[in-house]
Amino acid sequence: MKKSILILVLIGMTLTLAACAAGPNQLRNTPDEDGEVAGFWLGIWHGLISPITFVVSLFSKAVYVFEVHNNGGWYTFGFLLGASMTFGGSGGGAASRRKRRD
């Protein structure tokens, strides 16, 4: 009985993770309405403002967190770099923590 429940849970988790997999971006390297393609620097900016953009995107259908008209890897790298700056992903806080002596 426990084994069948474990198998069902594993199948459910696998299906959930597969549903979250990213698909291809059909609009990569195509200009937007203004004729521009987002690159590295715009990716950093979008990453920095991602928390605010996420909240706004919940209430507006015209605002997206990630620009689909981008140049590919460099935009994605800039976005992740900006998001890590926003969320403090450098690990500096953990490195500066003092160890207590007993």
N, C-alpha and C positions, 0 to 999 in steps of 0.2 A: 504494500500500500504506500509506504513512504517513498519507495523507489519510483513508482508511477507519478506521484505528486512532484518529486524532484525533476523528473523528465519533462512534465508539463510546464513547470516553472522555467526550466532551461529553454524549452521551445518558445515560450512566451517572451523571455528576455531576448532571445535571438531575433525573433520577429520585430520586437520593439526597436532594437538597435539597427536592424536592416531598414526599417522605415525612416530612420533618422539620417541615412546615408545621403550625402550630397550628390546631386546630379550635374550634368554638364550645363554650363552657362552658354546659352545660344546667342546672347547679346554681347559676348566678349569681343573687344576690339571694334565694336560698332558705335558710332557717335550717338549721343542723346539728342534731344530736341534743339539744343543750342549748338550742336556740332562738335561737342567735346567728348573725350574719352578720359575717365578718371585714371590717374596714375599714382605713383608712390606718395607724393606729398598730400594729395587729396585723401588717400587711404589713411595716412597718419591723422589728418583732421577728423575724418569720419570715425576712426577708432577712439579719439579723444572725446568726442561728443556722443559716443554710442549709448551711454546710460540715458541721456536726455532724449536722444532720438528714439530709443526703444519705448519710452513712456509716451511720447508724442505719437508714435506709430500705432499704439493701441487705440487711439481715438481718431486717427486720420488715415484714410485710405491712400492719400497722396504722399505719405512719408514712409520711407523704408530705411532700415538700419544699414544695409549693405548696398552699395551702388552696383547695379548689374552692368552698366555700361563702363567697364573697366578694362585695363590692359592686361589683366591676368595676374601672374605671380607677384609682380612688384606692388600692385594695389593691395593684394591680400597681405603681403609682408608688411606694408605700411599700416594697414588696418590693425593687424595683430600687434604691431609695435605700439601704436597709439592706444589701443585697448589695454595693453599691459602697463603703459604709463598711467592710465586712468585708474586701473584697479590695483596698482602697486605690485606688479608681478616680478619685480627685480630680486626679491628675497633679501633686500637690505635690512628689513626689520628683523628678520630672524638672525642675521649675522651680527647685528649690533646688540642683541639681547645679552645681558651679563649673566654668567653662570653663578649661581649661589654656592657659597662654600658652607658646608655643614660643620 
